[in-house]
């Protein structure tokens, strides 16, 4: 069975209408480019945070530290302090995206619950500000920053120091938070790699 040139053109037109050109363009630009990235490593007594500017060549540190809560504070007081500290960081640095450490398996149920509460306090603070929020598994962060998924905290801190050109390694909790932000920054430059998950 043969078809005419006109019929062939009509078939091509019909097939072309099924896949709009805009669909391809949209797929490429789904993820917005974020310049100021906040990383949070939640913990009840020491929540690490780090904010970087995702510059074109090398990331630049804006602020980093740990929200420390003394043992004399109750859990509820710690959660309030964490939320308020994160709100202040968001107000002063104006990040547009937040990266938190993904949930991990804990043998101690009580520890898992407390960690979840600290994570929740942090997430509420960034959600109030309208930030996009992503999570990355700890192993994937270590793989991206150090090149080894089971790297120790000191190795992570040393690589964060090197990547941000710091005079000394950050404190462990802050280093983990900065590693989260750096991992997301690396991912945002890659058209293929996707290790984060949007919350």
N, C-alpha and C positions, 0 to 999 in steps of 0.2 A: 504494500500500500504506500503510495507516495502522497506528499502534501505540497502545496504551493508555497512559494516564498512568502506570500501574504499570511497564510495560515501559520507558517513557522514563526513569523514575527509576532503574531497574536499569542502564540504559546509562550514565547520569551517574555512578552509583556505581562502575561498572567503570572508566570513564575516570579518575575521581578517584583510584582506587587506583594507577594507573600512574605518577602524579607525586606522590610523597609530599610533604606540606607541609614536612617537615624538610629536604628537599633544597634548597629556596630559602633557608631560614634558614642552612644550612651554607655555602652559596655565599657569603653575605654575610660570614660570620665566619671564612673560611678563614685569613686573615692575622692573626696575633696583633698586638696593639698593643704596640710596643716604646717604652719611655720613654728608655732610655739606648742611644745609637747610636754605634758605633765605625766611623770611616772610616779606611781604609788606602790609601796611595798607594805601592806597593812599588817599591824601587830598591835595588840592592846597596850603594851608598855613601851613600844618603840616603833612607831610607824615612819618608815623612810619615805622621803619625797625628793624629787629632782625635776627641775624644769630646764629644758634646753631649747635653743633656737635652731631649727633645722635649716642651716645655711646651705648655700649651693656646694661649697667644697667640704668644710669640716663643721660638725655641730659645735655650737657654742653654749657653754654653761651659763644659765641665768641665776639660778639659786638651787641650793640643795641642803638637806639637813634631816633631822629626826625629831618627830613629835614625841617627847619623852613624858611618860606618866609615872610618877613615883608610886611605890608600893602602898603608900598610905591612902592613895585615891581609890575610890570604889570603881567597879567596872563601869557603872553609869557615868561617873565623873570623867573617866578616861575617854569614853565614847564622845561625850560632849566636847572635850578638849580636842580630840582628833578632828571632829567635824568643823569646829571653829577655826582650827589651824589651817585646814585645807581650804576653807572659805576665804581666809585671808590671803593665802598663796594665789588662789584664783583671781582675787580682786587686784592684787599687786602685779602679777605677771601676765594676766589675761591669756591663758592658754585656750586653745580651741578644741583640744582633744586630750583625753586622759587614758593612760594605759595602766591596768592593774594586773597583779600577778594572778594567774588562773588558780582555781581551786585545786588542792592536792589531797591525796589520801593521807589521813592521820590515824594512827593506831589508837590514840587517845581521843575519845569522843568529846570530852570536856575541852581539850585543846582546840579541836576543830570548831566547836561552837564559839569559843572566845575569838578565834581568828575570824570566823564568819561575821561576828558582831563588829569587829574593827573594820573589816572590809565594807560592811554595810554602812557604817558611819561615814567612811570616805566617799562611797558611791553616792550617798544622799547629797553630800556637799557639792560634788561635781555635777550631779544631775540637776540640782537647783539652778546652777549657772548655765545650763543648757549645753554642756560639753558633750561631744561624741565620746563614747566610752568603749574601749576594747580590752580584752584580756589575752594574755599570752602565758602559756604553760612555763613553769620555771626551767624545765629541761631545754625547751626551745630557746629561751633567753640565753642560757649558758652556751648553747650550741652556736647561736648567732654572734655572741660577743667574744667568747673564748675559743670556740671551735670544738668544744668537748661538752657533751650534755650533762656529765657528772662532775663538772669543775667545782672546786672548793670556793668559798666566799672570797678568800684572799686573791685568788686568780681573777675572779670577776672584778674585784676592786682595782687590781693592777691594770687590767685592760681598760676599764672605765677611765682611770687616770691617764692612760696613754691616748685613748681616743679623744678625750676632751682637753688634752695637754695641760693637766693640772700639776701643781708643784708636789702634791702628795696624794695618796689614795684616799678616797672618801671613806667615811665610817661605813661599816657593813650594810646597815639598813638603807642608808642613802645611796650607796653603790648599787644595791639591787634595784632601787627605784630608777636610778639613772640608766642602768642596763636595760630596763624595760623601755624607757623612752628612746634609747639608742637603737634598740632592736626594731621598734616601730619606724624610726627615721630611716633605717636601712631598707626596711620593707617598702616604705612609701616611694623609694627611688627605684625599686625593682618592678618591672612590668609582670613578672612571673611569680616571685616568692610571696606566699601568703601564710603567715604563722599566727596572726592575730584573729580573734573572733569578736565580732561586735556584740555588745550587750544591749 
